Amino acid sequence: MKDVNFLTFDIEEWFHANYKGIEGLQFCAKDTNLERNVDILIGMCARYNTQATCFILGDVAEQKPQIVKKLHSAGHEVASHGSSHKIISTMSSKEFEEDLYKSVDTLEQITGEKVLGFRAPSWSVNATSLEWFYGVLSKQGLRYSSSVFPAKHPMFGIANFPKEPSYPNKYGIMEIPQAITDIIGFKSGYAGGAFLRLFPNWFIKRNIDNANRKNRPVFLYLHPREIDADEKRLELSLIDKFFHYYGVSGCQNKFEDLLAQYSDTFMRMDAFEAMYRTS
């Protein structure tokens, strides 16, 4: 079997984040660069003839349904990123169920197709929320999640979680975890977000190739704001600002280089789960 990897986008506004000090702040989503940035990503995918899985925030879908329509029309998978970028580990099962239902219903009303996948904002599924998380996804008719950082991290993660796609629950929900690597005993991601902006591409490619040799697929992930140095910015602490914005000016070129290298390995996550389920 040829190498399989995934290209994924988390479709959210520039202000959707979960840092301390910005909770409850109100932002206007009208005059942002989100649609322009999504258009750039769609064009990039078209150049390399590849399809992505797009985890779209329900609030974005409600306010800018044309973005969902563009992604769907271009052949990309429309999946859920929740409704309002809330941290899953701070929610009750009922709160999460309501949040998930709202987002899925909004997306399905726009595309006319069943939503099958979910990604938690900020990798915020922890060991405690696992007790009910997959049951809520199953109740909503979803087939897979891409929400877990499979190691303990200062900000997120679940220790001793499977490193490869699996069905770690009784509900038949597949988990496609984030790819991690070991750096002097520290478990780190490398294929998206701040990790992608921080590490050089030779290091990212080496880790993708190493994972693929072990038959482990890797998903690249990107937020539209990460290719836009001109987008509005949050007022953050120095550490959070570094994590959130370092490398934004060169991220588009880095990402396109990775896209060119691995474009023939990418498949949509819904197609992978269907193949895995029937194999």
Buried (B, 14 or more C-beta within 10 A) or exposed (E): EEBBBBBBBBBBBBBBBBBEEBEEEEEEBEEBBBBEBBBBBBEBBEEBEBBBBBBBBBBBBBBBBEBBBBBBEBBBBBBBBBBBBBBBBEBEBEEBBBBBBBBBBBBBEBBEEEBBBBBBBBBBBBBEBBEBBBBBBBEBEBBBBBBBBBBBBEEBBBEEBEBBBEBBBEBEBBBBBBBBBEEEEEBBBBBBBBBBBBBEBEBBBBBBEEBBEEEBBBBBBBBBBBBBBEBBBBEBEEEBBEBBBEBBEEBBEBBBEBBEBBBEBBBBBBBBBBEBEEE
